[in-house]
Amino acid sequence: MSENDDLKNRSAVQGRIEQRLEDERLGFGAPMTRRDFVGSTVLGTGAVLLGMAAPAAMRSASAQTPGLSMTGLGPEWTGPGGIGDYAHANGNTAEVVNAAHAGIRNQDQDKFLAGATDTGETFDVIVVGGGVSGLAAMYSYHKERPHAKILNLENHPIFGGESRRNEFEIDGVRLYGPQGPQEFQTMNTPEDMFPLNAELGFPNVFQWTEPTGLATKNLRMATNIYESSDDSTADVGYFYGSKGWVKNPSSNGFKDAPISASLKRDLMYLQSVDKLPYRPEGDLSKWLDSMSYLDLLTKYFKVSPEVAPYIDGLLATGMIGLGADMASAYLAVANDLPGARAYSGECDAWKILGLKYPFYSTPNLIGVSAPGGNAVVARTLVQRMIPSVFSGTTWTDIWLAPIHWDALDRPNQPARIRVNSTVVAVAHDGPPQSAKGVVVWYVNGGTLYKARAKAVIMATSQQVNRHVCRDVPADYREAMSTFHHAPALVVNVGVRHWRFMDRLGITGARWFSDFGWHTGLHKNIQVDGKDIMPCDPNKPAVMETYVTFPIRGMPFPQQATAARMKMFSLSYADIEKAIRRQFNEMFASAGFDAKRDIGAIIANRHGHAMPVMGPGFYFGKDGKPAPKEILKNRFGRIAFCHSELMGEQVWSTAAISGQRAARQMLDVL
């Protein structure tokens, strides 16, 4: 062995030793919670292979489909899922990803369609997709025709789509965290913005679990996770790596932030500007939709592109999955984002949110985060159709009671939900213009089945529909192909206490490097007057951490695909280690120790989490109508609904889209 080889070997050994020491220091690989996390560190073989293939695949990737089979992932890629009814449904699990990519994207089942097992069932309506849009469509149809036979086919082990939750237990305390959406908006007055809120029994006025045991006096805590990143509503720390923390920087013009004076001026200008920098002649809405949000800020507000990292996190988490360079400026105006809010009073962009009134005229509008997020919305919709699925009718019953699984798909009940059912093909039973029904093929338990319905509602996003809907005409298929989706990773970190946050005097934390961009705490609403989770720095809590994957500078739609590949290439072990490292780096100075203080980590991946609503999404391009408008029209006996057809992915727009599809089917049948 040469001297150089010897030095290389010694260096490699030293590197492995240092890695093991870091793993030990972070508690990586140690059992976490007593009941649901045991030996979480395993090598993600499928993810490793995927990660190795990703760079080469991306060179030839087009739109949604890189040149990989995207199957063969194992449970180690998924990681632990917690306890309770959602234990095997943390995001898109390996089983769901493998089944969807094989059956839908790769169309592996096509050669078997003719020999599919016929269930012998004929329904009035089959709804494909058990997210909020599909459940709202099903509920709306059932409300008008309570004796009609409706089947919902959902590919995950539990209904809810992205509106599901994680449950886990730390030191005897039951905790709930959202897998995705976790805010529903309402008016803190007798009149509500969304009629469905009252119809489902959601109150207008809420009581929150107030914090106790605080060392920091008057510590401000938001009532939802999104506002916990906003230092106008909560105490937020910005972490600048080796330069440390800056608390509530916008309150003093970013005076203490280690950034340039010009960036400080730009950030404060965007926060307070209320005068239009430019007003075009003609249609303002179409003008806004002709450019990205970042272009609006840099070309018309004349600020530096350096503002993007301060904006991208919230935009990517709650709206499009990517950053300001990918978002239509019209979307930014609709959501009252910095700078763009100056145009809010000039156009009705707020209507895409399904609001009755714009943000700027609704001082009583509040965002509510429930324990476990918007899982309560999905559970309530199901309970209204299938009362026996939960024991009882109070919010506590619907919220906390275990699901009676046998109640979901009983043959003699009008509304039924069939989980673990991946729909692979949908087509009219004959020529679409004259057919009296639709055939649906789906895989459940490894067997390919087919069932029939008088009509079908596709409550799925367009990356599914363009593969599954076999007889739609060219204009529908072309419209579907224009939709592109970005990923999101929601990591619920269960900590044994949050004294470190209390010591820092913050309830939210933001950072600008490495893994993620924000984590925080918020008040949870009480359920039937009772606290569901504690709000005390000396007791366990969930720190919800949203990880997005913008790749600024990469063009659309390649950026969406590259971002998704980036997420899929991570093993659960990669995610766990990144979280432990990030938390330790930020909070160790306040007494935090990842090995001692982290009790649980659940990763929820959503590969096609959000549509990327870029320039032209709302009003079309080159004189052509926006593709979403084409898809709002039913084709024969097939209707389409999804929040992406509203141009905003929140529970209210999902529900509104579902209600519209239900009305279309009521007109047909």
TAWOKA-V959485 format. One record per residue. N is the residue number from 0. PSI is psi in whole degrees, 0 to 359 (999 if undefined). NEAR is the number of other ideal C-beta (glycine too) atoms within 12 Angstrom. D_CENTER is the distance of its C-alpha to the mean C-alpha in Angstrom with 2 decimals. Layout:
N;PSI;NEAR;D_CENTER / N;PSI;NEAR;D_CENTER
This chain:
0;131;9;53.60 / 1;166;8;53.79 / 2;323;9;53.19 / 3;318;10;50.07 / 4;320;11;48.66 / 5;318;12;49.49 / 6;321;13;47.70 / 7;317;14;44.57 / 8;317;15;44.62 / 9;319;15;45.14 / 10;319;14;42.28 / 11;317;14;39.94 / 12;317;14;41.12 / 13;321;14;40.69 / 14;319;14;37.13 / 15;321;14;36.32 / 16;314;14;38.04 / 17;323;14;36.11 / 18;316;18;32.80 / 19;322;16;33.84 / 20;319;13;34.90 / 21;318;21;31.58 / 22;318;23;29.76 / 23;318;17;32.21 / 24;323;22;31.80 / 25;349;32;28.01 / 26;19;31;28.31 / 27;127;33;26.47 / 28;351;27;27.12 / 29;149;24;28.59 / 30;142;20;27.75 / 31;257;38;25.32 / 32;153;34;25.22 / 33;321;18;28.27 / 34;328;24;26.75 / 35;357;31;23.59 / 36;107;35;23.60 / 37;121;17;26.63 / 38;60;17;27.27 / 39;350;37;23.77 / 40;104;29;25.23 / 41;155;24;25.94 / 42;130;19;26.05 / 43;83;33;23.28 / 44;310;20;25.79 / 45;319;32;23.58 / 46;323;36;21.21 / 47;314;24;24.38 / 48;319;23;25.76 / 49;316;37;22.64 / 50;322;27;22.60 / 51;325;16;26.30 / 52;339;24;25.91 / 53;311;28;23.07 / 54;315;17;25.32 / 55;319;15;27.85 / 56;322;27;25.41 / 57;335;28;23.80 / 58;330;15;27.27 / 59;10;16;27.50 / 60;145;28;23.90 / 61;132;17;23.42 / 62;236;27;20.36 / 63;350;36;17.91 / 64;93;30;20.52 / 65;164;32;22.07 / 66;58;19;25.27 / 67;151;30;24.10 / 68;332;21;23.94 / 69;33;39;20.70 / 70;178;25;22.01 / 71;10;24;23.91 / 72;147;37;21.27 / 73;176;24;22.41 / 74;336;25;21.20 / 75;336;27;21.77 / 76;324;41;18.85 / 77;314;37;16.53 / 78;177;44;18.21 / 79;147;40;18.81 / 80;3;41;16.60 / 81;207;41;18.50 / 82;174;28;20.64 / 83;194;29;20.78 / 84;340;35;19.37 / 85;11;40;15.98 / 86;332;27;17.88 / 87;26;28;17.58 / 88;44;40;14.04 / 89;95;49;11.93 / 90;208;48;9.11 / 91;100;40;11.01 / 92;169;37;14.38 / 93;318;35;17.42 / 94;316;32;18.95 / 95;316;40;16.20 / 96;313;39;15.95 / 97;315;31;19.75 / 98;318;34;20.27 / 99;316;38;17.97 / 100;322;37;19.44 / 101;309;28;22.90 / 102;326;38;23.05 / 103;298;39;21.00 / 104;313;31;20.91 / 105;349;23;24.29 / 106;43;23;25.82 / 107;337;24;27.75 / 108;355;32;28.59 / 109;321;23;30.26 / 110;350;14;33.72 / 111;359;21;33.49 / 112;319;26;32.44 / 113;331;14;36.07 / 114;15;14;36.66 / 115;146;26;33.57 / 116;122;20;34.44 / 117;122;18;34.82 / 118;343;27;33.54 / 119;8;11;36.09 / 120;141;25;33.58 / 121;123;24;33.40 / 122;161;36;30.94 / 123;313;34;30.96 / 124;135;47;27.29 / 125;128;49;24.82 / 126;124;55;21.15 / 127;112;50;19.09 / 128;120;51;15.53 / 129;27;50;14.78 / 130;187;53;11.51 / 131;322;50;12.21 / 132;314;51;13.88 / 133;319;54;16.06 / 134;323;50;16.96 / 135;322;50;17.86 / 136;315;49;19.98 / 137;314;51;21.60 / 138;316;43;22.28 / 139;319;41;23.76 / 140;317;46;26.03 / 141;323;37;27.05 / 142;321;26;27.96 / 143;326;22;30.33 / 144;78;24;31.71 / 145;344;20;31.41 / 146;358;14;33.62 / 147;149;30;31.92 / 148;116;30;30.59 / 149;133;44;26.84 / 150;132;48;24.90 / 151;127;54;21.16 / 152;117;47;20.36 / 153;132;40;17.11 / 154;343;42;16.70 / 155;168;41;15.02 / 156;351;33;17.38 / 157;149;42;16.01 / 158;165;49;14.80 / 159;341;46;11.63 / 160;229;49;9.27 / 161;349;47;5.73 / 162;65;47;7.81 / 163;181;50;9.80 / 164;167;48;11.35 / 165;144;47;13.52 / 166;138;42;17.18 / 167;169;40;19.81 / 168;129;27;23.20 / 169;123;38;24.79 / 170;41;23;28.47 / 171;2;15;28.61 / 172;124;30;25.73 / 173;128;31;22.95 / 174;151;41;19.54 / 175;135;44;16.15 / 176;152;49;12.78 / 177;147;47;9.23 / 178;343;44;7.13 / 179;246;50;3.86 / 180;140;50;5.34 / 181;22;45;8.81 / 182;130;34;11.09 / 183;142;44;13.40 / 184;144;42;16.22 / 185;171;37;19.80 / 186;132;30;23.30 / 187;48;23;25.29 / 188;170;19;28.22 / 189;329;12;29.62 / 190;137;17;28.17 / 191;157;31;24.44 / 192;330;33;22.39 / 193;111;32;20.88 / 194;329;20;23.57 / 195;333;33;21.29 / 196;308;32;20.69 / 197;322;17;24.41 / 198;325;18;24.72 / 199;358;33;22.39 / 200;11;23;24.29 / 201;134;35;21.86 / 202;164;25;24.15 / 203;325;22;24.44 / 204;130;18;25.86 / 205;154;28;24.24 / 206;141;19;25.72 / 207;153;27;23.97 / 208;114;28;24.91 / 209;146;18;26.90 / 210;144;34;27.27 / 211;165;17;30.51 / 212;22;18;32.41 / 213;141;26;31.50 / 214;329;22;33.75 / 215;119;24;32.48 / 216;144;10;33.88 / 217;34;12;31.86 / 218;125;33;28.59 / 219;131;29;25.97 / 220;131;38;22.70 / 221;169;34;19.95 / 222;4;38;18.76 / 223;161;39;15.02 / 224;327;45;13.05 / 225;320;37;12.76 / 226;347;33;16.52 / 227;355;41;17.24 / 228;1;41;17.05 / 229;114;35;19.55 / 230;8;33;23.12 / 231;343;19;24.42 / 232;346;26;22.84 / 233;164;36;22.70 / 234;114;38;24.65 / 235;133;41;22.72 / 236;134;39;24.12 / 237;124;38;23.73 / 238;123;35;24.62 / 239;43;24;26.75 / 240;231;16;27.56 / 241;344;11;31.31 / 242;358;15;31.88 / 243;201;21;30.14 / 244;146;32;28.42 / 245;123;32;28.74 / 246;132;32;27.97 / 247;59;31;26.83 / 248;328;31;27.96 / 249;345;29;27.61 / 250;339;22;30.04 / 251;32;15;32.84 / 252;29;21;31.93 / 253;30;30;30.44 / 254;318;18;34.05 / 255;359;20;33.43 / 256;138;30;30.61 / 257;61;20;31.90 / 258;168;26;31.08 / 259;156;14;33.47 / 260;325;16;35.16 / 261;322;17;34.00 / 262;322;25;30.29 / 263;315;27;30.91 / 264;317;23;32.57 / 265;315;30;29.81 / 266;318;35;27.08 / 267;325;26;29.29 / 268;312;26;30.30 / 269;331;37;26.78 / 270;330;30;26.15 / 271;349;18;29.27 / 272;135;26;30.17 / 273;9;19;30.91 / 274;134;16;33.29 / 275;128;23;32.50 / 276;339;21;33.47 / 277;137;21;34.08 / 278;109;17;34.38 / 279;159;21;34.81 / 280;150;8;37.17 / 281;204;11;35.73 / 282;112;17;32.25 / 283;319;26;30.10 / 284;315;29;26.80 / 285;324;25;27.59 / 286;315;30;28.74 / 287;323;42;25.51 / 288;356;36;23.60 / 289;356;27;26.05 / 290;166;32;24.74 / 291;161;40;21.81 / 292;318;49;20.95 / 293;322;41;22.55 / 294;318;29;25.60 / 295;315;42;25.97 / 296;317;42;26.03 / 297;323;25;28.36 / 298;327;20;30.67 / 299;324;27;31.12 / 300;351;36;30.33 / 301;38;20;31.98 / 302;165;33;29.78 / 303;148;24;29.20 / 304;348;26;26.21 / 305;348;25;26.08 / 306;342;37;24.05 / 307;314;37;20.97 / 308;337;30;19.82 / 309;348;41;20.00 / 310;326;45;17.72 / 311;322;43;15.33 / 312;305;39;13.16 / 313;320;38;12.09 / 314;314;46;12.03 / 315;324;40;9.83 / 316;315;44;7.30 / 317;354;40;7.38 / 318;301;48;8.99 / 319;358;48;9.65 / 320;346;48;8.49 / 321;196;49;12.25 / 322;191;41;15.02 / 323;338;43;17.70 / 324;345;36;19.79 / 325;342;47;17.47 / 326;138;49;16.58 / 327;139;46;19.11 / 328;334;48;21.12 / 329;321;44;20.92 / 330;319;46;17.19 / 331;321;48;18.18 / 332;318;42;20.97 / 333;327;42;18.95 / 334;10;41;16.84 / 335;41;29;20.02 / 336;161;43;19.17 / 337;136;37;22.12 / 338;302;42;25.02 / 339;334;44;23.44 / 340;343;32;23.94 / 341;335;32;27.63 / 342;357;41;27.19 / 343;321;35;25.37 / 344;355;21;28.68 / 345;344;25;29.90 / 346;168;31;27.57 / 347;39;25;25.43 / 348;333;38;22.08 / 349;341;35;20.63 / 350;336;25;21.23 / 351;342;38;18.15 / 352;356;38;16.23 / 353;19;34;18.52 / 354;151;32;20.45 / 355;329;24;24.14 / 356;155;23;24.97 / 357;158;26;23.78 / 358;315;29;22.33 / 359;349;23;25.65 / 360;17;17;27.67 / 361;76;24;25.69 / 362;341;12;26.62 / 363;8;19;25.69 / 364;130;32;22.01 / 365;149;31;19.96 / 366;130;38;16.37 / 367;128;41;16.21 / 368;121;41;14.14 / 369;156;44;15.35 / 370;120;42;15.87 / 371;6;43;13.04 / 372;212;45;10.78 / 373;12;44;10.53 / 374;329;44;11.96 / 375;329;43;15.13 / 376;311;50;14.49 / 377;318;53;14.25 / 378;322;44;17.17 / 379;318;38;19.21 / 380;317;46;18.99 / 381;318;44;20.18 / 382;326;34;22.87 / 383;335;28;24.23 / 384;324;39;24.90 / 385;79;34;25.85 / 386;330;22;27.31 / 387;358;24;28.57 / 388;337;36;25.19 / 389;155;29;25.41 / 390;103;17;28.65 / 391;174;18;29.18 / 392;355;19;27.75 / 393;167;18;27.07 / 394;322;29;23.71 / 395;317;21;24.64 / 396;310;24;25.33 / 397;324;33;22.13 / 398;312;39;20.10 / 399;339;29;21.97 / 400;143;25;24.10 / 401;153;22;23.54 / 402;136;34;22.86 / 403;94;21;26.07 / 404;326;21;25.00 / 405;345;15;28.27 / 406;344;24;27.66 / 407;325;32;24.73 / 408;50;31;26.92 / 409;134;19;30.49 / 410;328;16;32.72 / 411;5;11;34.42 / 412;147;23;31.59 / 413;315;27;30.40 / 414;129;43;26.61 / 415;148;39;25.33 / 416;127;46;22.13 / 417;106;38;22.56 / 418;174;34;19.90 / 419;33;31;19.98 / 420;105;40;21.09 / 421;111;43;20.02 / 422;128;48;21.47 / 423;343;40;23.24 / 424;144;37;25.42 / 425;131;45;26.11 / 426;150;31;29.38 / 427;148;30;31.91 / 428;70;27;34.85 / 429;187;16;37.32 / 430;131;13;37.45 / 431;327;25;34.42 / 432;334;12;36.84 / 433;356;11;38.80 / 434;145;23;36.73 / 435;3;20;36.61 / 436;180;31;33.58 / 437;142;45;30.70 / 438;136;38;30.39 / 439;125;49;27.16 / 440;135;40;27.21 / 441;156;42;24.83 / 442;129;36;24.98 / 443;125;30;25.07 / 444;30;16;26.64 / 445;357;18;27.81 / 446;137;20;29.75 / 447;123;31;29.33 / 448;165;34;29.90 / 449;142;35;30.39 / 450;166;36;30.39 / 451;155;32;31.40 / 452;157;43;30.46 / 453;334;32;32.07 / 454;158;44;28.78 / 455;137;57;25.23 / 456;120;55;21.98 / 457;96;50;19.39 / 458;50;52;16.06 / 459;158;50;14.37 / 460;169;43;13.22 / 461;340;38;16.17 / 462;341;36;15.94 / 463;311;37;16.80 / 464;323;41;19.24 / 465;339;34;21.27 / 466;323;33;22.18 / 467;320;43;22.60 / 468;105;41;24.42 / 469;338;30;27.86 / 470;21;25;30.11 / 471;150;34;28.33 / 472;173;20;30.51 / 473;322;13;30.19 / 474;326;18;28.79 / 475;314;32;25.81 / 476;321;23;25.24 / 477;319;18;25.62 / 478;317;31;23.10 / 479;323;36;20.50 / 480;347;25;21.27 / 481;350;35;20.43 / 482;131;42;16.66 / 483;147;40;14.96 / 484;146;41;11.42 / 485;156;48;10.02 / 486;167;45;8.24 / 487;145;46;6.14 / 488;118;44;7.78 / 489;118;46;7.49 / 490;118;47;11.19 / 491;115;50;12.95 / 492;114;49;16.49 / 493;117;43;19.16 / 494;149;42;22.17 / 495;342;35;25.60 / 496;168;32;26.16 / 497;39;45;25.09 / 498;328;27;28.61 / 499;324;37;27.81 / 500;316;43;25.51 / 501;317;33;28.26 / 502;324;24;30.85 / 503;346;34;29.05 / 504;33;29;28.79 / 505;158;40;25.06 / 506;355;44;21.97 / 507;150;45;19.49 / 508;136;44;19.82 / 509;149;40;19.03 / 510;172;34;20.30 / 511;22;28;20.80 / 512;167;19;21.33 / 513;234;20;20.40 / 514;115;33;17.11 / 515;189;38;14.27 / 516;341;37;15.22 / 517;145;46;14.85 / 518;160;42;15.19 / 519;179;45;16.72 / 520;154;50;18.00 / 521;162;45;18.16 / 522;141;38;20.31 / 523;146;40;19.20 / 524;149;38;20.71 / 525;151;25;23.62 / 526;118;30;23.68 / 527;40;20;27.04 / 528;7;15;28.47 / 529;146;18;27.59 / 530;130;24;25.67 / 531;323;31;23.08 / 532;150;37;22.54 / 533;159;31;24.98 / 534;72;34;24.63 / 535;128;27;27.34 / 536;346;33;27.41 / 537;3;23;29.69 / 538;163;30;27.38 / 539;153;35;24.24 / 540;166;45;20.83 / 541;126;48;17.17 / 542;107;45;16.14 / 543;125;49;12.39 / 544;117;46;11.88 / 545;127;47;9.11 / 546;123;39;10.37 / 547;171;42;10.17 / 548;49;39;13.05 / 549;144;40;14.88 / 550;79;29;18.41 / 551;133;27;20.39 / 552;337;16;23.39 / 553;137;23;22.30 / 554;166;20;22.58 / 555;141;35;20.29 / 556;5;31;19.28 / 557;328;28;20.28 / 558;322;36;17.94 / 559;316;45;14.84 / 560;316;40;16.61 / 561;322;35;17.87 / 562;318;45;14.58 / 563;318;47;13.31 / 564;324;36;16.72 / 565;315;35;16.55 / 566;315;43;13.66 / 567;335;44;15.30 / 568;352;34;18.60 / 569;129;37;17.77 / 570;164;33;19.25 / 571;322;42;18.15 / 572;321;31;21.36 / 573;316;35;20.32 / 574;314;41;17.18 / 575;314;39;19.34 / 576;319;33;22.07 / 577;319;30;20.07 / 578;312;44;18.67 / 579;317;41;22.21 / 580;315;29;23.79 / 581;314;35;21.64 / 582;319;41;22.09 / 583;317;31;25.75 / 584;318;29;26.38 / 585;318;39;25.02 / 586;357;37;26.32 / 587;326;24;29.43 / 588;340;18;31.66 / 589;16;29;30.77 / 590;6;20;31.69 / 591;141;33;28.46 / 592;114;22;28.99 / 593;320;37;26.10 / 594;320;24;28.43 / 595;324;23;29.56 / 596;348;34;26.71 / 597;125;44;23.56 / 598;343;39;23.57 / 599;145;46;20.30 / 600;119;51;17.42 / 601;128;52;14.60 / 602;130;47;12.25 / 603;108;50;9.07 / 604;139;43;8.61 / 605;102;42;6.61 / 606;323;42;9.46 / 607;56;45;8.88 / 608;314;43;5.24 / 609;141;46;6.89 / 610;145;44;10.61 / 611;105;48;12.84 / 612;81;46;14.96 / 613;186;42;17.98 / 614;134;33;21.58 / 615;353;31;22.99 / 616;322;42;19.82 / 617;325;39;21.04 / 618;6;32;24.79 / 619;175;23;25.37 / 620;154;19;27.53 / 621;36;10;31.22 / 622;0;9;32.13 / 623;150;15;29.91 / 624;157;21;27.60 / 625;133;32;23.85 / 626;328;34;22.64 / 627;331;34;20.24 / 628;327;21;23.47 / 629;317;28;25.03 / 630;349;42;22.27 / 631;347;26;22.51 / 632;134;24;25.95 / 633;154;32;26.52 / 634;111;36;28.47 / 635;241;31;31.21 / 636;24;39;29.76 / 637;127;43;26.16 / 638;157;47;23.69 / 639;136;48;20.20 / 640;141;47;17.33 / 641;151;47;13.68 / 642;332;47;11.97 / 643;337;47;12.49 / 644;348;41;16.16 / 645;341;40;16.09 / 646;15;45;14.84 / 647;127;40;12.03 / 648;85;46;8.63 / 649;168;38;9.09 / 650;325;48;10.63 / 651;318;40;14.08 / 652;326;40;13.97 / 653;316;50;12.65 / 654;318;46;15.59 / 655;318;36;18.00 / 656;319;45;17.46 / 657;320;49;18.08 / 658;321;38;21.12 / 659;316;33;22.49 / 660;323;47;22.39 / 661;319;38;24.11 / 662;321;25;26.80 / 663;322;31;27.42 / 664;328;40;28.08 / 665;329;25;30.28 / 666;334;16;32.34 / 667;319;26;32.82 / 668;999;27;33.76
